[in-house]
Amino acid sequence: MLAMAVGGIATPLFLYIYDRASNTESAQEESSGYRFPKPRHEIKGFRFDGTSGDKRVITIEADRFRIEKKKVGFFRFAMMNVATLENASVHIFKSVTGPETGADSAFKDAFSKDALPVFSTKRVSSIEMAPVCVALYEGKSVVSRIRADSAIVCLKHRDVLFEGNVKVASGPRSLTTDRLRLLTEKTLLKTEGRFVLKTNKNEERGNKLTADIFLKRVRQREP
């Protein structure tokens, strides 16, 4: 409980300090034209709990956490940041669903602004994790677990792209692939390339697969 409390206080404080330092640095560069060395903003032993309403919907843990300017090619964009997590463990909990929402949106609140307000207010566009393990919960039970060399969370679309040695396990079913996308808005898994799906009865190989979090194939309607 003490560790959770310290983590809950340290994370917003760190992001506040980072924002102040970034703003000061930008102002100095604009006024003088001189580029100061980039400061290192880092937390070791990072933990963050995100809630929607009064319910916890996500917990993020990592050995190291830092925020950097978003880089494309040789350039860094001053207005957008990326959060980087080393050896990340993410726990996503099923949201309370009513008759109007249904099971297909059970995890949609995990990467919402309500659950991650400190990220959205600091102009963080994405979260990069390497390596990464994501567990999906119903109550206290893990119903699906995803491991990969790396993953990128797009906060705008609330989806997660896993890359490199992707392995998914749900009960007796397992899936291996190189690229997998988790769509939290629809609670779907989509492979992007070749995959191997194993069950206790057979083994299926192919190029594209859309499945639910229990690794059961979902037939999507053609547009």
Backbone as ProteinMPNN parsed JSONL, in Angstrom:
{"seq_chain_A": "MLAMAVGGIATPLFLYIYDRASNTESAQEESSGYRFPKPRHEIKGFRFDGTSGDKRVITIEADRFRIEKKKVGFFRFAMMNVATLENASVHIFKSVTGPETGADSAFKDAFSKDALPVFSTKRVSSIEMAPVCVALYEGKSVVSRIRADSAIVCLKHRDVLFEGNVKVASGPRSLTTDRLRLLTEKTLLKTEGRFVLKTNKNEERGNKLTADIFLKRVRQREP", "coords_chain_A": {"N_chain_A": [[0.839, -1.204, 0.0], [1.996, 1.215, 0.797], [3.914, 1.505, -1.224], [2.277, 1.824, -3.466], [1.052, 4.213, -2.818], [3.224, 5.983, -2.764], [4.014, 5.747, -5.441], [1.761, 6.818, -6.689], [1.935, 9.492, -5.929], [4.47, 10.27, -6.809], [4.506, 10.044, -9.614], [2.696, 12.074, -10.869], [4.07, 14.3, -9.834], [6.61, 14.047, -10.953], [5.966, 14.348, -13.696], [5.023, 16.95, -13.649], [7.346, 18.38, -12.945], [8.886, 17.705, -15.14], [7.456, 18.956, -17.203], [7.719, 21.66, -16.504], [10.485, 21.937, -16.732], [10.846, 21.382, -19.45], [9.412, 23.459, -20.647], [10.914, 25.652, -19.759], [13.348, 25.097, -20.969], [12.657, 25.251, -23.689], [11.955, 27.95, -23.859], [14.427, 29.142, -23.343], [15.912, 28.304, -25.566], [14.507, 29.549, -27.637], [14.896, 32.245, -27.067], [17.669, 32.657, -27.066], [18.765, 31.181, -29.112], [20.572, 29.241, -28.72], [21.178, 25.796, -28.234], [20.555, 24.027, -25.45], [21.952, 21.283, -23.58], [20.034, 18.297, -23.558], [18.017, 17.613, -20.785], [17.884, 14.768, -18.552], [15.0, 13.049, -17.819], [13.751, 10.918, -15.659], [12.392, 8.001, -14.114], [13.067, 5.428, -11.875], [11.923, 2.164, -11.159], [9.115, 2.417, -11.699], [5.598, 2.975, -11.217], [2.165, 3.108, -11.978], [-1.264, 3.743, -11.396], [-4.307, 3.729, -13.05], [-7.582, 5.097, -13.146], [-11.099, 4.884, -13.887], [-13.873, 6.643, -13.279], [-14.722, 5.298, -10.242], [-13.286, 3.023, -10.441], [-10.472, 0.918, -10.856], [-8.733, 0.667, -13.846], [-6.384, 0.246, -15.179], [-2.987, -0.695, -14.624], [0.337, 0.265, -14.675], [3.635, -0.799, -14.779], [7.2, -0.529, -14.575], [10.75, -0.982, -15.084], [12.227, 1.27, -15.708], [11.267, 4.619, -16.473], [10.67, 7.255, -18.703], [10.258, 10.482, -20.273], [10.381, 11.746, -23.521], [11.139, 13.958, -26.278], [9.189, 13.595, -29.2], [10.486, 11.771, -31.886], [11.127, 11.87, -35.33], [12.763, 10.511, -37.911], [15.578, 12.519, -38.304], [14.671, 14.543, -36.766], [13.219, 16.188, -33.916], [10.084, 16.718, -32.463], [8.868, 19.585, -30.964], [6.41, 19.966, -29.724], [5.258, 17.518, -29.164], [5.395, 14.614, -27.128], [6.897, 11.472, -26.12], [6.367, 8.668, -24.109], [8.573, 6.452, -22.571], [9.099, 3.127, -21.627], [10.946, 0.752, -19.855], [11.235, -2.719, -19.74], [8.412, -3.386, -19.261], [5.337, -3.93, -17.535], [1.987, -4.392, -17.919], [-1.233, -4.125, -16.649], [-4.49, -4.676, -17.455], [-7.802, -3.957, -16.712], [-11.113, -5.178, -16.79], [-13.713, -2.991, -17.609], [-16.626, -1.677, -15.906], [-19.551, -2.756, -17.368], [-22.57, -1.935, -18.992], [-25.937, -2.645, -20.231], [-25.934, -1.134, -22.528], [-23.349, -1.052, -23.453], [-21.84, -3.568, -23.566], [-19.86, -6.616, -24.113], [-17.95, -6.152, -26.047], [-16.733, -3.747, -25.654], [-15.401, -3.83, -23.294], [-12.85, -3.224, -22.312], [-12.306, -0.662, -23.01], [-11.78, 1.682, -21.597], [-9.193, 1.685, -20.68], [-6.99, 3.118, -21.819], [-7.93, 5.68, -21.822], [-8.49, 9.278, -21.502], [-9.432, 9.84, -18.989], [-8.419, 7.738, -17.48], [-5.685, 8.04, -17.834], [-4.772, 10.747, -17.141], [-2.488, 12.281, -16.546], [-0.773, 11.756, -18.61], [-2.074, 12.687, -20.922], [-2.287, 15.434, -20.419], [0.289, 16.263, -20.609], [1.029, 16.281, -23.21], [1.674, 13.802, -24.335], [1.91, 11.608, -26.913], [2.22, 8.924, -27.459], [3.059, 5.704, -26.023], [5.939, 3.903, -25.524], [7.184, 0.641, -25.17], [9.53, -1.77, -24.044], [11.201, -4.722, -23.137], [7.815, -6.127, -23.143], [4.9, -7.02, -21.267], [1.534, -7.714, -21.292], [-1.383, -8.06, -19.451], [-4.722, -9.121, -19.44], [-7.607, -8.71, -17.547], [-10.449, -10.265, -16.018], [-12.283, -9.505, -13.409], [-10.437, -10.853, -10.811], [-9.035, -12.612, -12.28], [-6.711, -13.564, -14.798], [-7.379, -13.45, -18.142], [-6.198, -13.362, -20.568], [-2.885, -13.147, -21.846], [-0.25, -11.207, -23.115], [2.88, -11.167, -24.636], [5.822, -9.532, -25.806], [8.636, -8.35, -27.785], [8.598, -5.61, -28.048], [6.343, -2.762, -27.826], [3.929, -0.347, -28.912], [1.833, 2.122, -27.731], [-0.816, 3.802, -29.022], [-2.209, 6.625, -28.042], [-4.247, 8.223, -29.018], [-5.902, 6.607, -30.619], [-6.253, 4.523, -28.939], [-5.086, 1.958, -29.165], [-2.824, -0.885, -29.25], [0.248, -1.745, -30.586], [2.02, -4.608, -30.981], [5.294, -5.916, -31.409], [7.686, -8.252, -32.652], [8.515, -11.44, -31.742], [5.914, -12.091, -30.685], [3.701, -13.382, -28.35], [0.73, -14.879, -27.348], [-1.399, -15.979, -24.794], [-4.226, -17.755, -23.772], [-6.028, -19.497, -21.667], [-6.27, -22.816, -22.853], [-5.46, -22.092, -25.357], [-3.093, -20.701, -27.687], [-1.156, -18.168, -29.321], [1.155, -17.225, -31.792], [3.103, -14.759, -33.392], [4.569, -12.115, -35.436], [3.722, -9.495, -35.511], [1.167, -7.818, -33.868], [-1.966, -6.383, -33.174], [-3.715, -4.83, -30.592], [-6.931, -3.898, -30.125], [-8.453, -1.891, -28.065], [-10.848, -0.517, -28.0], [-12.662, -2.136, -29.32], [-12.147, -4.542, -28.242], [-10.509, -6.523, -29.544], [-8.136, -8.691, -31.19], [-5.689, -8.423, -33.67], [-3.746, -9.916, -36.117], [-0.833, -8.989, -37.974], [0.4, -10.187, -40.451], [2.054, -13.39, -40.758], [0.852, -16.134, -38.737], [0.556, -18.483, -36.0], [-1.837, -20.445, -34.596], [-2.714, -22.228, -31.835], [-4.689, -24.78, -30.368], [-6.247, -26.981, -27.946], [-7.053, -28.932, -29.611], [-6.295, -28.625, -32.325], [-4.021, -27.14, -34.8], [-3.567, -24.053, -36.351], [-2.497, -22.274, -39.194], [-1.681, -19.213, -40.837], [-2.099, -16.023, -42.602], [-3.547, -13.764, -41.825], [-5.44, -12.848, -38.997], [-8.283, -12.286, -37.034], [-9.312, -12.021, -33.782], [-11.017, -12.632, -30.628], [-10.298, -11.741, -27.174], [-10.008, -14.178, -26.051], [-8.825, -15.695, -27.891], [-10.454, -16.713, -29.881], [-11.614, -17.046, -33.129], [-12.889, -14.267, -34.918], [-15.365, -13.412, -37.115], [-15.468, -10.892, -39.347], [-17.643, -8.464, -40.77], [-17.82, -7.696, -44.232], [-17.046, -4.49, -45.605]], "CA_chain_A": [[0.0, 0.0, 0.0], [2.878, 2.366, 0.826], [4.527, 1.645, -2.55], [1.259, 2.357, -4.361], [0.839, 5.615, -2.475], [4.384, 6.731, -3.222], [3.955, 5.794, -6.89], [0.696, 7.731, -7.087], [2.389, 10.866, -5.703], [5.696, 10.553, -7.549], [4.289, 10.17, -11.053], [2.271, 13.435, -11.24], [5.12, 15.256, -9.483], [7.642, 13.923, -11.989], [5.468, 14.938, -14.935], [4.963, 18.397, -13.451], [8.714, 18.878, -13.028], [9.308, 17.554, -16.54], [6.793, 19.98, -18.006], [8.343, 22.945, -16.185], [11.84, 21.925, -17.299], [10.725, 21.43, -20.903], [8.998, 24.805, -21.014], [12.058, 26.532, -19.53], [14.345, 24.796, -21.995], [12.163, 25.78, -24.955], [12.043, 29.407, -23.791], [15.834, 29.51, -23.448], [16.34, 28.098, -26.936], [13.888, 30.538, -28.494], [15.43, 33.576, -26.787], [19.099, 32.768, -27.314], [19.174, 30.446, -30.301], [21.525, 28.206, -28.314], [20.533, 24.561, -27.8], [21.129, 23.487, -24.229], [21.891, 19.821, -23.524], [18.741, 17.775, -23.13], [18.057, 17.016, -19.442], [17.327, 13.425, -18.443], [13.85, 12.99, -16.919], [13.643, 9.473, -15.552], [12.003, 7.376, -12.855], [13.397, 4.007, -11.75], [10.913, 1.506, -10.352], [7.91, 3.191, -11.985], [4.277, 2.347, -11.103], [1.059, 4.052, -12.131], [-2.598, 3.163, -11.393], [-5.278, 4.593, -13.699], [-8.96, 4.773, -12.807], [-12.209, 5.49, -14.617], [-14.862, 6.686, -12.214], [-14.111, 4.818, -9.004], [-12.777, 1.687, -10.716], [-9.152, 0.837, -11.466], [-8.827, 0.034, -15.166], [-5.054, -0.074, -15.7], [-1.792, -0.51, -13.81], [1.538, 0.202, -15.498], [4.862, -0.915, -14.004], [8.386, -0.639, -15.421], [12.026, -0.76, -14.403], [12.575, 2.672, -15.951], [10.269, 5.419, -17.178], [11.123, 8.603, -19.046], [9.521, 11.173, -21.329], [11.281, 12.375, -24.471], [10.517, 14.579, -27.431], [8.905, 12.632, -30.254], [11.488, 11.873, -32.938], [10.836, 11.296, -36.64], [13.985, 10.716, -38.673], [16.596, 13.267, -37.567], [14.054, 15.702, -36.126], [12.389, 16.006, -32.73], [8.994, 17.677, -32.462], [8.843, 20.252, -29.667], [5.083, 19.98, -29.124], [4.774, 16.184, -28.854], [6.292, 13.804, -26.321], [6.665, 10.036, -26.081], [6.767, 8.036, -22.853], [9.322, 5.223, -22.826], [9.132, 2.234, -20.473], [11.829, -0.392, -19.997], [10.755, -3.915, -19.039], [7.098, -2.938, -18.799], [4.262, -4.865, -17.219], [0.739, -3.635, -17.962], [-2.402, -4.895, -16.226], [-5.696, -3.983, -17.918], [-8.94, -4.549, -16.024], [-12.406, -5.013, -17.45], [-14.538, -1.908, -17.09], [-18.02, -2.015, -15.62], [-20.319, -2.619, -18.596], [-24.018, -2.006, -18.874], [-26.588, -3.202, -21.414], [-25.687, -0.32, -23.721], [-21.966, -1.164, -23.896], [-21.587, -4.933, -23.995], [-18.529, -7.169, -23.895], [-16.995, -5.714, -27.059], [-16.066, -2.517, -25.216], [-15.128, -4.059, -21.877], [-11.546, -2.692, -21.919], [-12.131, 0.578, -23.764], [-11.381, 2.804, -20.74], [-7.828, 1.498, -20.185], [-6.1, 4.178, -22.293], [-8.712, 6.907, -21.968], [-7.951, 10.452, -20.818], [-9.781, 9.748, -17.565], [-7.528, 6.783, -16.83], [-4.298, 8.493, -17.966], [-4.809, 12.212, -17.278], [-1.154, 12.886, -16.483], [-0.141, 11.613, -19.917], [-2.743, 13.541, -21.901], [-2.026, 16.845, -20.143], [1.691, 16.551, -20.903], [1.207, 16.165, -24.648], [2.252, 12.504, -24.684], [1.128, 11.042, -28.013], [2.329, 7.469, -27.477], [3.85, 5.056, -24.986], [6.758, 2.848, -26.105], [7.581, -0.301, -24.128], [10.395, -2.845, -24.519], [10.153, -5.637, -23.591], [6.517, -5.803, -22.561], [3.918, -8.061, -20.987], [0.215, -7.139, -21.017], [-2.352, -9.029, -18.951], [-6.113, -8.673, -19.445], [-8.285, -9.312, -16.401], [-11.875, -10.216, -15.684], [-12.212, -9.662, -11.965], [-9.063, -11.088, -10.385], [-8.47, -13.66, -13.127], [-6.11, -13.195, -16.079], [-8.017, -14.212, -19.215], [-5.299, -13.368, -21.722], [-1.597, -12.531, -21.567], [0.476, -10.926, -24.356], [4.287, -10.823, -24.44], [6.476, -9.143, -27.049], [9.904, -7.623, -27.639], [8.287, -4.19, -27.89], [4.96, -2.377, -28.125], [3.649, 1.085, -28.949], [0.442, 2.471, -27.443], [-1.285, 5.052, -29.636], [-3.213, 7.107, -27.102], [-5.368, 8.807, -29.747], [-6.807, 5.551, -31.078], [-6.365, 3.55, -27.84], [-4.697, 0.618, -29.569], [-1.457, -1.261, -28.914], [0.907, -2.543, -31.616], [3.103, -5.445, -30.461], [6.21, -6.343, -32.467], [8.806, -9.101, -32.281], [8.273, -12.594, -30.86], [4.642, -11.873, -29.981], [3.075, -14.61, -27.87], [-0.515, -14.659, -26.612], [-1.915, -17.192, -24.16], [-5.536, -17.64, -23.14], [-6.454, -20.859, -21.371], [-5.535, -23.811, -23.64], [-5.13, -21.534, -26.675], [-1.898, -19.854, -27.775], [-0.955, -17.537, -30.625], [2.467, -16.643, -32.013], [3.179, -13.944, -34.6], [5.575, -11.062, -35.32], [3.049, -8.209, -35.315], [-0.195, -8.0, -33.376], [-2.578, -5.142, -32.711], [-4.809, -4.938, -29.63], [-7.882, -2.797, -30.256], [-9.194, -1.892, -26.807], [-12.197, 0.004, -28.233], [-13.512, -3.243, -29.775], [-11.668, -5.748, -27.572], [-10.124, -7.459, -30.587], [-6.732, -8.899, -31.519], [-5.496, -8.57, -35.108], [-2.372, -10.166, -36.536], [-0.403, -8.295, -39.18], [1.394, -11.1, -41.001], [1.849, -14.813, -40.506], [0.56, -16.5, -37.349], [0.269, -19.878, -35.649], [-2.824, -20.506, -33.515], [-2.815, -23.593, -31.321], [-5.698, -25.096, -29.364], [-6.048, -28.347, -27.453], [-7.539, -29.873, -30.63], [-5.603, -28.523, -33.61], [-3.105, -26.027, -35.031], [-3.948, -23.305, -37.55], [-1.504, -21.332, -39.69], [-2.229, -18.324, -41.847], [-1.507, -14.699, -42.753], [-4.319, -12.75, -41.115], [-6.385, -13.388, -38.021], [-8.973, -11.394, -36.104], [-9.824, -12.874, -32.708], [-11.319, -11.953, -29.371], [-9.197, -11.89, -26.224], [-9.907, -15.596, -25.708], [-8.226, -16.288, -29.081], [-11.463, -17.338, -30.724], [-11.702, -16.286, -34.362], [-14.048, -13.388, -35.098], [-15.655, -13.149, -38.518], [-15.915, -9.515, -39.506], [-18.435, -8.199, -41.955], [-17.167, -6.935, -45.28], [-17.63, -3.142, -45.711]], "C_chain_A": [[0.874, 1.255, 0.0], [3.509, 2.607, -0.542], [3.555, 2.24, -3.535], [1.053, 3.841, -4.102], [1.988, 6.472, -2.97], [4.377, 6.862, -4.728], [2.919, 6.768, -7.375], [1.086, 9.178, -6.93], [3.546, 11.21, -6.63], [5.439, 10.794, -9.019], [3.791, 11.542, -11.459], [3.34, 14.474, -10.947], [6.22, 15.242, -10.532], [7.198, 14.59, -13.28], [5.365, 16.449, -14.828], [6.354, 19.004, -13.594], [9.221, 18.81, -14.456], [8.734, 18.656, -17.403], [7.423, 21.342, -17.774], [9.729, 23.03, -16.815], [11.796, 22.056, -18.812], [10.348, 22.828, -21.36], [10.147, 25.802, -20.852], [13.106, 26.361, -20.615], [13.934, 25.394, -23.334], [12.288, 27.298, -24.989], [13.485, 29.866, -23.943], [16.333, 29.375, -24.871], [15.8, 29.18, -27.848], [14.515, 31.918, -28.306], [16.887, 33.724, -27.187], [19.55, 32.125, -28.61], [20.159, 29.344, -29.988], [20.769, 26.981, -27.8], [21.255, 24.008, -26.58], [21.066, 21.959, -24.276], [20.542, 19.361, -22.978], [18.846, 17.179, -21.734], [17.454, 15.62, -19.459], [16.216, 13.432, -17.397], [13.471, 11.52, -16.798], [13.201, 9.053, -14.157], [12.416, 5.909, -12.913], [12.366, 3.363, -10.822], [9.573, 2.213, -10.468], [6.651, 2.346, -11.778], [3.209, 3.424, -11.201], [-0.262, 3.276, -12.166], [-3.574, 4.159, -12.012], [-6.693, 4.14, -13.399], [-9.931, 5.461, -13.762], [-13.401, 5.463, -13.675], [-14.183, 6.287, -10.918], [-13.497, 3.439, -9.191], [-11.397, 1.739, -11.357], [-9.263, 0.082, -12.789], [-7.46, -0.315, -15.733], [-3.992, 0.17, -14.634], [-0.585, -0.693, -14.714], [2.755, 0.18, -14.577], [6.039, -1.057, -14.962], [9.635, -0.429, -14.59], [12.461, 0.693, -14.523], [11.474, 3.349, -16.758], [10.861, 6.788, -17.474], [10.235, 9.174, -20.152], [10.518, 11.922, -22.201], [10.487, 13.083, -25.557], [10.32, 13.522, -28.517], [9.868, 12.853, -31.416], [11.009, 11.175, -34.198], [12.044, 11.577, -37.526], [15.027, 11.398, -37.813], [15.998, 14.392, -36.723], [13.255, 15.294, -34.891], [11.341, 17.11, -32.71], [8.828, 18.262, -31.067], [7.5, 20.108, -28.967], [4.592, 18.594, -28.708], [5.843, 15.393, -28.101], [5.936, 12.328, -26.448], [7.168, 9.517, -24.737], [7.416, 6.7, -23.169], [9.435, 4.415, -21.542], [10.042, 1.058, -20.777], [11.324, -1.535, -19.129], [9.396, -3.636, -18.401], [6.142, -4.098, -18.558], [2.969, -4.067, -17.086], [-0.423, -4.557, -17.601], [-3.65, -4.093, -16.597], [-6.92, -4.717, -17.365], [-10.241, -4.216, -16.759], [-13.196, -3.9, -16.782], [-15.926, -2.418, -16.755], [-18.826, -1.76, -16.875], [-21.803, -2.757, -18.307], [-24.615, -2.572, -20.143], [-26.257, -2.433, -22.685], [-24.266, -0.459, -24.248], [-21.637, -2.562, -24.391], [-20.138, -5.33, -23.825], [-17.499, -6.627, -24.872], [-16.292, -4.419, -26.686], [-15.632, -2.618, -23.758], [-13.82, -3.425, -21.403], [-11.28, -1.318, -22.524], [-11.617, 1.745, -22.919], [-9.913, 2.758, -20.325], [-6.894, 2.635, -20.576], [-6.847, 5.473, -22.549], [-8.042, 8.059, -21.231], [-8.276, 10.427, -19.334], [-8.813, 8.843, -16.819], [-6.085, 7.266, -16.814], [-4.23, 10.012, -18.092], [-3.432, 12.852, -17.29], [-0.424, 12.766, -17.809], [-0.748, 12.579, -20.923], [-2.443, 15.014, -21.679], [-0.588, 17.232, -20.438], [2.028, 16.292, -22.366], [1.929, 14.876, -25.042], [1.366, 11.854, -25.733], [1.153, 9.523, -28.018], [3.191, 6.993, -26.315], [4.604, 3.907, -25.638], [7.299, 1.97, -24.987], [8.451, -1.41, -24.729], [11.243, -3.387, -23.361], [8.863, -5.356, -22.829], [5.688, -7.062, -22.325], [2.612, -7.375, -20.593], [-0.73, -8.249, -20.584], [-3.734, -8.395, -18.921], [-6.887, -9.451, -18.389], [-9.801, -9.225, -16.517], [-11.964, -10.516, -14.199], [-10.761, -9.808, -11.558], [-8.348, -12.102, -11.259], [-7.897, -13.088, -14.424], [-6.73, -14.081, -17.164], [-7.149, -14.272, -20.459], [-4.015, -12.627, -21.353], [-0.81, -12.399, -22.868], [1.902, -10.514, -24.003], [4.9, -10.483, -25.799], [7.786, -8.428, -26.752], [9.648, -6.143, -27.403], [6.822, -3.939, -28.211], [4.858, -0.862, -28.11], [2.161, 1.291, -28.705], [0.136, 3.803, -28.108], [-2.449, 5.559, -28.791], [-4.434, 7.689, -27.815], [-6.39, 7.753, -30.129], [-7.005, 4.449, -30.038], [-6.077, 2.122, -28.309], [-3.224, 0.39, -29.27], [-0.907, -2.131, -30.032], [2.093, -3.267, -30.987], [3.974, -5.917, -31.63], [7.325, -7.204, -31.889], [8.47, -10.184, -31.29], [7.003, -12.428, -30.027], [4.031, -13.223, -29.617], [1.862, -14.264, -27.017], [-0.975, -15.991, -26.048], [-3.247, -16.891, -23.499], [-6.077, -19.046, -22.911], [-5.624, -21.859, -22.17], [-5.095, -23.303, -25.009], [-3.877, -20.67, -26.595], [-1.733, -19.359, -29.201], [0.459, -16.976, -30.672], [2.46, -15.913, -33.353], [4.271, -12.899, -34.403], [4.967, -9.689, -35.067], [1.59, -8.458, -34.939], [-0.721, -6.668, -32.863], [-3.738, -5.47, -31.758], [-5.679, -3.699, -29.752], [-8.756, -2.782, -29.011], [-10.611, -1.359, -26.981], [-13.166, -1.11, -28.598], [-13.175, -4.557, -29.09], [-11.37, -6.841, -28.585], [-8.614, -7.539, -30.703], [-6.626, -9.114, -33.02], [-4.024, -8.811, -35.416], [-2.089, -9.375, -37.807], [0.745, -9.096, -39.774], [1.086, -12.53, -40.588], [1.645, -15.086, -39.017], [0.422, -18.005, -37.227], [-0.648, -19.854, -34.441], [-2.988, -21.965, -33.096], [-3.934, -23.686, -30.284], [-5.423, -26.509, -28.859], [-6.5, -29.394, -28.465], [-6.741, -29.808, -31.925], [-4.656, -27.33, -33.638], [-3.466, -25.371, -36.354], [-2.84, -22.321, -37.896], [-2.12, -20.467, -40.765], [-1.525, -16.983, -41.865], [-2.24, -13.611, -41.979], [-5.324, -13.42, -40.194], [-6.968, -12.257, -37.202], [-9.638, -12.27, -35.054], [-10.206, -12.024, -31.511], [-10.188, -12.239, -28.39], [-9.028, -13.322, -25.735], [-9.322, -16.404, -26.868], [-9.21, -17.136, -29.879], [-11.696, -16.447, -31.94], [-13.002, -15.492, -34.436], [-14.198, -13.123, -36.587], [-16.196, -11.747, -38.634], [-16.665, -9.338, -40.815], [-17.647, -7.378, -42.964], [-17.839, -5.566, -45.4], [-18.46, -3.0, -46.96]], "O_chain_A": [[0.57, 2.233, -0.683], [3.633, 3.749, -0.982], [3.939, 3.07, -4.359], [0.898, 4.631, -5.033], [1.776, 7.55, -3.526], [4.684, 7.926, -5.264], [3.142, 7.477, -8.356], [0.632, 10.025, -7.699], [3.6, 12.311, -7.177], [6.079, 11.655, -9.623], [4.404, 12.156, -12.333], [3.509, 15.424, -11.71], [6.704, 16.294, -10.951], [7.973, 15.322, -13.897], [5.593, 17.157, -15.809], [6.531, 20.014, -14.276], [9.894, 19.723, -14.933], [9.433, 19.228, -18.239], [7.642, 22.099, -18.72], [10.107, 24.066, -17.364], [12.616, 22.762, -19.398], [10.893, 23.332, -22.341], [10.337, 26.683, -21.69], [13.676, 27.331, -21.115], [14.76, 25.976, -24.036], [12.674, 27.873, -26.007], [13.746, 30.872, -24.602], [17.089, 30.222, -25.347], [16.509, 29.68, -28.721], [14.653, 32.675, -29.267], [17.305, 34.805, -27.605], [20.598, 32.478, -29.151], [20.549, 28.588, -30.877], [19.827, 27.115, -27.02], [22.405, 23.578, -26.659], [20.203, 21.403, -24.955], [19.988, 19.963, -22.058], [19.692, 16.313, -21.511], [16.6, 15.323, -20.295], [16.448, 13.772, -16.237], [12.928, 10.94, -17.738], [13.581, 9.661, -13.156], [12.141, 5.225, -13.899], [11.982, 3.955, -9.812], [8.963, 2.568, -9.46], [6.626, 1.162, -12.112], [3.317, 4.495, -10.604], [-0.377, 2.276, -12.874], [-3.666, 5.3, -11.56], [-6.98, 2.942, -13.396], [-9.614, 6.487, -14.363], [-13.887, 4.392, -13.311], [-13.173, 6.879, -10.538], [-13.214, 2.753, -8.209], [-11.17, 2.51, -12.289], [-9.822, -1.014, -12.839], [-7.376, -1.098, -16.679], [-4.083, 1.113, -13.847], [-0.488, -1.686, -15.435], [2.894, 1.035, -13.702], [5.898, -1.637, -16.039], [9.601, 0.211, -13.539], [12.991, 1.278, -13.578], [10.836, 2.732, -17.612], [11.478, 7.408, -16.608], [9.554, 8.438, -20.866], [11.385, 12.638, -21.7], [9.294, 12.83, -25.728], [11.178, 12.664, -28.725], [10.046, 13.98, -31.877], [10.543, 10.036, -34.152], [12.323, 12.729, -37.857], [15.338, 10.927, -36.719], [16.728, 15.113, -36.042], [12.692, 14.201, -34.829], [11.654, 18.284, -32.91], [8.666, 17.523, -30.096], [7.446, 20.126, -27.737], [3.61, 18.492, -27.972], [7.034, 15.49, -28.398], [4.82, 11.976, -26.832], [8.255, 9.879, -24.286], [6.878, 5.907, -23.942], [9.818, 4.942, -20.498], [9.927, 0.436, -21.833], [11.026, -1.356, -17.948], [9.247, -3.648, -17.179], [6.143, -5.098, -19.276], [2.867, -3.174, -16.245], [-0.576, -5.634, -18.178], [-3.846, -2.975, -16.119], [-7.058, -5.929, -17.525], [-10.423, -3.112, -17.273], [-13.335, -3.863, -15.559], [-16.355, -3.459, -17.254], [-18.793, -0.649, -17.406], [-22.229, -3.576, -17.493], [-23.876, -2.948, -21.053], [-26.291, -2.988, -23.783], [-23.985, -0.034, -25.369], [-21.196, -2.722, -25.529], [-19.292, -4.518, -23.451], [-16.304, -6.633, -24.576], [-15.334, -4.033, -27.354], [-15.51, -1.605, -23.07], [-13.683, -3.118, -20.219], [-10.136, -0.864, -22.543], [-11.072, 2.702, -23.467], [-9.429, 3.691, -19.685], [-6.087, 3.077, -19.759], [-6.445, 6.273, -23.395], [-7.133, 7.843, -20.429], [-7.505, 10.925, -18.513], [-8.429, 9.125, -15.684], [-5.335, 6.945, -15.892], [-3.677, 10.516, -19.07], [-3.223, 13.858, -17.968], [0.451, 13.579, -18.11], [-0.027, 13.218, -21.69], [-2.352, 15.774, -22.643], [-0.276, 18.42, -20.509], [3.195, 16.104, -22.712], [2.715, 14.874, -25.99], [0.195, 11.577, -25.471], [0.223, 8.889, -28.518], [3.942, 7.76, -25.712], [3.988, 3.028, -26.241], [7.808, 2.47, -23.984], [8.141, -1.929, -25.801], [11.925, -2.621, -22.68], [8.814, -4.467, -21.979], [5.765, -8.032, -23.08], [2.586, -6.556, -19.675], [-0.863, -9.261, -21.272], [-3.903, -7.275, -18.439], [-6.836, -10.679, -18.337], [-10.354, -8.256, -17.037], [-11.745, -11.651, -13.776], [-9.933, -8.973, -11.921], [-7.185, -12.423, -11.014], [-8.515, -12.24, -15.067], [-6.62, -15.306, -17.114], [-7.343, -15.138, -21.311], [-4.044, -11.62, -20.646], [-0.708, -13.356, -23.636], [2.113, -9.627, -23.176], [4.539, -11.075, -26.816], [8.025, -7.965, -25.637], [10.378, -5.49, -26.657], [6.145, -4.788, -28.791], [5.596, -0.18, -27.398], [1.326, 0.703, -29.393], [0.759, 4.818, -27.793], [-3.541, 4.992, -28.821], [-5.539, 7.651, -27.274], [-7.594, 7.964, -29.988], [-7.824, 3.549, -30.228], [-6.755, 1.184, -27.891], [-2.467, 1.338, -29.062], [-1.515, -3.138, -30.394], [3.044, -2.64, -30.521], [3.468, -6.269, -32.695], [7.842, -6.94, -30.803], [8.173, -9.901, -30.129], [7.024, -12.605, -28.809], [3.867, -14.094, -30.472], [1.949, -13.464, -26.086], [-0.946, -17.01, -26.737], [-3.389, -15.912, -22.766], [-6.53, -19.706, -23.846], [-4.397, -21.769, -22.172], [-4.421, -24.024, -25.744], [-3.624, -20.001, -25.593], [-2.114, -20.031, -30.159], [0.915, -16.335, -29.726], [1.882, -16.393, -34.328], [4.843, -12.804, -33.317], [5.61, -8.818, -34.481], [0.879, -9.209, -35.606], [-0.005, -5.919, -32.198], [-4.616, -6.273, -32.075], [-5.221, -2.582, -29.51], [-9.697, -3.569, -28.905], [-11.494, -1.705, -26.196], [-14.343, -1.057, -28.242], [-13.834, -5.571, -29.323], [-11.907, -7.945, -28.5], [-7.898, -6.596, -30.366], [-7.385, -9.899, -33.588], [-3.161, -8.021, -35.031], [-2.987, -9.124, -38.611], [1.913, -8.736, -39.623], [-0.013, -12.832, -40.124], [2.178, -14.384, -38.158], [0.202, -18.71, -38.212], [-0.296, -19.315, -33.392], [-3.353, -22.821, -33.903], [-4.104, -22.802, -29.445], [-4.472, -27.155, -29.299], [-6.357, -30.593, -28.229], [-6.529, -30.839, -32.564], [-4.504, -26.608, -32.653], [-3.65, -26.053, -37.362], [-2.31, -21.627, -37.028], [-2.98, -20.92, -41.52], [-0.485, -16.81, -41.229], [-1.625, -12.644, -41.529], [-5.966, -14.409, -40.548], [-6.246, -11.378, -36.732], [-10.43, -13.154, -35.383], [-9.794, -10.871, -31.382], [-9.22, -12.911, -28.744], [-8.036, -13.65, -25.085], [-9.319, -17.635, -26.84], [-8.839, -18.149, -30.473], [-11.943, -15.248, -31.806], [-14.07, -15.981, -34.067], [-13.261, -12.663, -37.24], [-17.256, -11.435, -38.091], [-16.361, -9.975, -41.823], [-16.898, -6.474, -42.593], [-19.064, -5.474, -45.311], [-19.024, -1.935, -47.209]]}, "name": "protein", "num_of_chains": 1, "seq": "MLAMAVGGIATPLFLYIYDRASNTESAQEESSGYRFPKPRHEIKGFRFDGTSGDKRVITIEADRFRIEKKKVGFFRFAMMNVATLENASVHIFKSVTGPETGADSAFKDAFSKDALPVFSTKRVSSIEMAPVCVALYEGKSVVSRIRADSAIVCLKHRDVLFEGNVKVASGPRSLTTDRLRLLTEKTLLKTEGRFVLKTNKNEERGNKLTADIFLKRVRQREP"}
